[in-house]
Structure formats: structure tokens, C-alpha cells
């Protein structure tokens, strides 16, 4: 097992990528173990948590890259007035749930309370799976995954 204490400062973007899939809750930790798609094992003892897209290790033939796994989410399209988007964000936050704001959509965990709130407010939404990174409001993060097959409400 390879011990990782932090991400590489630089890597060769021309090398093929081997994903190290990690769920959001594990990625938030400083101590964890993970297995890359090729079976290589990593043990992480970090000063601060890693982020999606950071390179753990590089060999002569590949880069090992942290890839946060998708999870069930509720998506609200942002083709609405800014005040409406702010109100939706406030309402979800008032449930003490996390929210991710991207340029074209809001994402929240797919939980019954979120669905009920949006239905009560008559806000159209759809469900699916996506990489969920809450709290990225001011960074203008681009969506990293499109939602797969979905259900409109």
C-alpha cells in the first residue's frame, strides 16, 4: 500500500489517468484508505482533506487521480429569477441541508424533505446522480457530470 500525505504539487497531464474513486464523506476525512481502478491501494494520512481532481501519485505510465463518486441528488434548473433561486437556496438551507450552486443549476441531496419542500413550493426539479460538492457558491464551478436518466417532477 502506498502512503499518501498530500496531493502532488504538479503532474504530467499527458499521462493516462487512473481513477481513485472516493465518496464525498470519505473525501472529507484526513485518514482513509482507497483502491484505484487498477487495484493499487492507497493509505491517506493527510494534513487537510483531498479534493476531486487532485493527483495522489504519478508513475512513468500513469497518474492516480482522486475522483469523487456520484450520489443521488435533486436538481433545480436556474432558468428563474435570481430572487427565486435565493429563496429556494434559503429554504433548503433552513432544513439544515447542504446545497451546491453551479452556473446553471442548484443541487441538493436527494432526501424526502427536499422533495417535499420543492413540491410544496411548486418548484420543478429532477432527480439523478451527480458529483455533489456543497458550499462552492462563489467559485463558479462547472458541472463535472451530467445527470443520467432522470425523473422530472
DRENZA-491756 format. One record per residue (C-alpha): residue number from 0; chain; z, x, y. Coordinates in nm, 4 decimals, always signed. Example, Ala and Ser with C-alpha at 12.3 -4.5 7.8 and 13.67 -1.06 7.14 Angstrom:
! DRENZA-491756
    nr   kette         up       east      north
     0       A    +0.7800    +1.2300    -0.4500
     1       A    +0.7140    +1.3670    -0.1060
This chain:
! DRENZA-491756
    nr   kette         up       east      north
     0       A    +0.0000    +0.0000    +0.0000
     1       A    -0.0952    +0.1242    +0.3456
     2       A    +0.1848    +0.1151    +0.6086
     3       A    +0.0731    -0.0151    +0.9494
     4       A    +0.2848    +0.0394    +1.2623
     5       A    +0.0324    -0.0940    +1.5133
     6       A    -0.3361    -0.1594    +1.5751
     7       A    -0.5846    +0.1254    +1.6077
     8       A    -0.6482    +0.2236    +1.9687
     9       A    -1.0222    +0.2464    +1.9001
    10       A    -1.2615    +0.1939    +1.6121
    11       A    -1.6315    +0.2096    +1.5355
    12       A    -1.7784    -0.1392    +1.5947
    13       A    -2.0881    -0.0399    +1.3950
    14       A    -1.8919    -0.0170    +1.0705
    15       A    -1.8771    -0.3260    +0.8488
    16       A    -1.5670    -0.5418    +0.8843
    17       A    -1.3302    -0.6279    +0.6015
    18       A    -1.1063    -0.9167    +0.6990
    19       A    -0.7315    -0.9175    +0.6531
    20       A    -0.6649    -1.2939    +0.6638
    21       A    -0.3277    -1.3879    +0.8145
    22       A    -0.1839    -1.7285    +0.9045
    23       A    -0.0508    -1.7895    +1.2569
    24       A    +0.3180    -1.7947    +1.1587
    25       A    +0.2936    -1.4618    +0.9744
    26       A    +0.0887    -1.3054    +1.2524
    27       A    +0.3714    -1.3786    +1.4975
    28       A    +0.6098    -1.1602    +1.2931
    29       A    +0.6673    -0.7871    +1.3127
    30       A    +0.7383    -0.7356    +0.9406
    31       A    +0.4919    -0.8706    +0.6863
    32       A    +0.2557    -0.7847    +0.4033
    33       A    -0.1097    -0.8764    +0.3785
    34       A    -0.4065    -0.8274    +0.1499
    35       A    -0.7595    -0.7602    +0.2716
    36       A    -1.0564    -0.9416    +0.1239
    37       A    -1.1354    -0.6327    -0.0866
    38       A    -0.7817    -0.6290    -0.2352
    39       A    -0.6376    -0.3439    -0.0251
    40       A    -0.2736    -0.4128    +0.0577
    41       A    -0.1062    -0.3524    +0.3921
    42       A    +0.2596    -0.3483    +0.4881
    43       A    +0.3234    -0.4059    +0.8569
    44       A    +0.6294    -0.2673    +1.0395
    45       A    +0.5311    -0.3304    +1.3982
    46       A    +0.6862    -0.2799    +1.7422
    47       A    +0.5097    -0.6002    +1.8523
    48       A    +0.3057    -0.8610    +1.6638
    49       A    -0.0632    -0.8021    +1.5973
    50       A    -0.3370    -1.0269    +1.7336
    51       A    -0.6504    -1.1821    +1.5895
    52       A    -0.9340    -0.9270    +1.6004
    53       A    -0.7233    -0.6110    +1.6076
    54       A    -0.8187    -0.3299    +1.3713
    55       A    -0.5485    -0.2191    +1.1261
    56       A    -0.7289    +0.0710    +0.9669
    57       A    -1.0683    +0.2370    +0.9555
    58       A    -1.2250    +0.4308    +0.6699
    59       A    -1.5545    +0.6181    +0.6611
    60       A    -1.7247    +0.2992    +0.5426
    61       A    -1.5394    +0.0006    +0.6968
    62       A    -1.2923    -0.1398    +0.9490
    63       A    -0.9978    -0.3598    +0.8356
    64       A    -0.9641    -0.6353    +1.0951
    65       A    -0.6910    -0.8976    +1.1388
    66       A    -0.8456    -1.2442    +1.1125
    67       A    -0.6160    -1.5360    +1.1832
    68       A    -0.6816    -1.8160    +0.9355
    69       A    -0.7845    -2.1646    +1.0383
    70       A    -0.5369    -2.4522    +1.0264
    71       A    -0.5521    -2.8300    +1.0728
    72       A    -0.5920    -2.9236    +1.4407
    73       A    -0.6625    -3.2175    +1.6689
    74       A    -0.9341    -3.1541    +1.9282
    75       A    -0.9826    -3.3288    +2.2629
    76       A    -1.3121    -3.2615    +2.4430
    77       A    -1.2670    -3.1603    +2.8054
    78       A    -1.5509    -3.3718    +2.9490
    79       A    -1.2945    -3.5581    +3.1564
    80       A    -1.1287    -3.5300    +3.4952
    81       A    -0.9006    -3.2278    +3.5391
    82       A    -0.6102    -3.4606    +3.6182
    83       A    -0.6636    -3.6415    +3.2864
    84       A    -0.6702    -3.3102    +3.0963
    85       A    -0.3496    -3.2047    +3.2723
    86       A    -0.1863    -3.5360    +3.1823
    87       A    -0.2852    -3.5012    +2.8161
    88       A    -0.1501    -3.1456    +2.8112
    89       A    +0.1743    -3.2591    +2.9703
    90       A    +0.2119    -3.5460    +2.7207
    91       A    +0.1616    -3.3158    +2.4204
    92       A    +0.3976    -3.0576    +2.5702
    93       A    +0.6531    -3.3323    +2.6278
    94       A    +0.6573    -3.3733    +2.2471
    95       A    +0.7618    -3.0039    +2.2361
    96       A    +0.4415    -2.9148    +2.0534
    97       A    +0.2132    -2.6223    +2.1218
    98       A    -0.1245    -2.6599    +2.2873
    99       A    -0.4269    -2.4326    +2.3209
   100       A    -0.6610    -2.4805    +2.6157
   101       A    -1.0143    -2.3492    +2.5818
   102       A    -1.3016    -2.3928    +2.8292
   103       A    -1.4446    -2.6992    +2.6505
   104       A    -1.1524    -2.8398    +2.4511
   105       A    -0.7786    -2.8786    +2.4029
   106       A    -0.6356    -2.8071    +2.0572
   107       A    -0.3017    -2.9230    +1.9179
   108       A    -0.1519    -2.9099    +1.5692
   109       A    -0.2726    -3.1961    +1.3519
   110       A    +0.0564    -3.3823    +1.3334
   111       A    +0.1193    -3.7579    +1.3204
   112       A    +0.2987    -3.7500    +1.6578
   113       A    -0.0081    -3.6011    +1.8294
   114       A    -0.2439    -3.8534    +1.6710
   115       A    -0.0161    -4.1444    +1.7648
   116       A    +0.0179    -4.0203    +2.1235
   117       A    -0.3570    -3.9817    +2.1708
   118       A    -0.4286    -4.3205    +2.0138
   119       A    -0.1670    -4.4853    +2.2401
   120       A    -0.3248    -4.3178    +2.5458
   121       A    -0.6719    -4.4177    +2.4212
   122       A    -0.7867    -4.0542    +2.4297
   123       A    -1.0784    -3.9821    +2.1935
   124       A    -1.0116    -3.6948    +1.9559
   125       A    -1.1310    -3.5490    +1.6311
   126       A    -0.9604    -3.3611    +1.3533
   127       A    -1.0708    -3.0483    +1.1756
   128       A    -0.9774    -2.6876    +1.1162
   129       A    -0.9825    -2.4016    +1.3681
   130       A    -0.8067    -2.0806    +1.4601
   131       A    -0.5191    -2.2119    +1.6715
   132       A    -0.3816    -1.9758    +1.9357
   133       A    -0.1481    -2.1709    +2.1636
   134       A    -0.0494    -2.0522    +2.5077
   135       A    -0.3820    -1.8923    +2.6030
   136       A    -0.4250    -2.1099    +2.9124
   137       A    -0.5183    -1.8566    +3.1778
   138       A    -0.7341    -1.6251    +2.9701
   139       A    -1.0427    -1.8444    +2.9354
   140       A    -1.0567    -1.7743    +2.5629
   141       A    -1.3815    -1.8692    +2.3960
   142       A    -1.3629    -2.0771    +2.0779
   143       A    -1.3644    -1.8487    +1.7784
   144       A    -1.4630    -2.1149    +1.5256
   145       A    -1.6366    -2.4460    +1.5486
   146       A    -1.4611    -2.7291    +1.3770
   147       A    -1.6041    -2.8015    +1.0370
   148       A    -1.6575    -3.1518    +0.9021
   149       A    -1.4526    -3.3803    +1.1174
   150       A    -1.3336    -3.7301    +1.1722
   151       A    -1.3763    -3.8980    +1.5112
   152       A    -1.1040    -4.1329    +1.6336
